[in-house]
Amino acid sequence: MVKSTLVTICKSMAQNAPNGLRFETIARLVGKGNPALYSELSQQPGHKLGAETMLQLMKTSDGREPIHYMARELNGAFVELSVNGNSMHCLTRGMAECVKEFGEFIVQVAKSLEDGTITREELERIGTEGQEALTAILKVMEFAKRKSA
C-alpha cells in the first residue's frame, strides 16, 4: 500500500531530519505534541498523517523524500528550483554539477544492465540518479532564465 510506505518515509524524515533538527523540535514546530506526531507517523489506530502535516514536516526538516517518492509513484519527478547566488561562478558550478550527476546516472544504468535484468532496487537507484541529474539541469536552466532580459 502506497500510504504505508509514504508514512514510513515521513517518519524516517522526522526522526533523521536532513537539517539536523530533533524530533521533539520538529513536532513543536509543526504544532503537534511528541506523542501525537509519533502516533500519526506510527499509524496507530485512530491516528492518520494529514497532507498539511506532511507538508509542514518537509518544510520544517528540509526533507524532500516524501515528495520525490510521490512523484516517482506517479511517473514524474519533483525538482526544487532554488538557485543560490547570481554570479557566473554559480553557473559554472551548476554546469559541473550537471555533468557529475549525469555521469552518476549513466554509471548506474550501465551497472544495472550488465546482467540483462533490472531489479526493483536497481530501478529505484536509476530513478534517484536520473532525478538528481534532471534537477541539476533544471537549476542551470532556472539560473539562465533569471539572467535573461
C-alpha positions, -999 to +999 in steps of 0.1 A: +000+000+000+014+034-010+002+052+021+021+029+044+054+035+025+048+072+023+041+075+061+072+054+068+093+078+047+078+107+066+086+090+099+122+084+089+125+120+077+111+134+111+134+111+131+165+119+109+158+154+097+182+165+069+187+198+087+196+181+119+166+192+140+155+168+167+121+150+165+109+170+195+117+203+179+100+193+146+069+182+165+067+216+182+073+235+150+045+216+132+022+223+161+020+188+175+030+172+207+056+144+206+031+116+213+006+129+188+031+132+159+047+099+168+012+082+168+004+097+134+038+086+119+035+051+135+000+047+121-015+040+155-053+032+154-073+064+152-042+085+141-036+095+105-009+117+090-026+145+071-013+162+040-009+196+057+012+180+085+033+162+058+039+195+041+049+211+074+072+182+082+090+186+048+093+224+053+105+221+089+130+192+084+142+204+049+133+169+038+120+162+003+120+124+001+082+122+005+075+144-025+102+126-045+085+093-036+051+106-047+064+119-079+081+086-088+049+067-079+031+090-104+058+085-131+070+121-126+098+140-109+099+167-083+125+194-089+134+220-064+144+251-083+161+272-056+192+288-071+217+302-047+239+330-059+238+352-090+274+350-104+290+333-133+308+312-107+274+298-097+266+290-133+299+272-138+294+253-105+259+244-117+271+231-150+297+210-133+270+195-111+250+186-142+279+167-157+286+149-124+250+139-118+245+128-154+277+107-151+264+090-120+231+083-137+248+067-167+271+046-144+240+033-125+221+025-157+252+006-171+257-013-139+221-023-138+221-035-174+252-057-170+232-089-163+204-080-187+179-076-159+170-046-139+158-054-104+133-032-085+162-019-063+183-010-094+153+007-109+149+028-078+185+038-079+182+047-116+152+068-107+170+086-079+202+092-100+181+104-130+161+127-108+193+142-094+206+148-129+174+164-141+174+186-110+209+198-117+200+206-154+168+224-144+186+245-118+210+257-145+181+265-168+164+285-139+197+304-133+198+313-171+162+323-170+169+347-141+198+362-161+177+368-192+164+402-201 
